């Protein structure tokens, strides 16, 4: 997944052929997840077009604009405490006209894998071996109490 940061610069609004552009880009017809892990979510969508030139995309998660990109895909970090997230995207043209919202994508953040147990825990719990503690000299000593 390609990571896109929110700090990318956006194209400046322009007039093409001396005419002011008032037409928004076309709708994004489909939005889907390209993968998710406990830290990142990948999304992609159908490309929009504009009658006067190129577009960029605003990616929104839970009502917040989290990034902008010129590619029809982005990877964003999860945020806030919610496990369920609502993702929407819309296209913006060079003149700043915003197209309609994409369909809504509902995604659930995966849980992180369980932390592994310490290596000596099962032996200590079973009482099969003595507890080892550091001594003042820095080398371990056996506690047979």
Buried (B, 14 or more C-beta within 10 A) or exposed (E): BEEBEEEEEEBEEEEBEEEEBEEBBBBBEEBBEEEBEEEBBBBBBBBBEBEBBEBBBBBBBBEEEBBBBEEBBBBBEBEEEEEEBEBBBBBBBBBEBEBEBBBEBEBEBEEEEEEEEEEEEEEEEEEEEEEEEEEEEEEEEEEEE
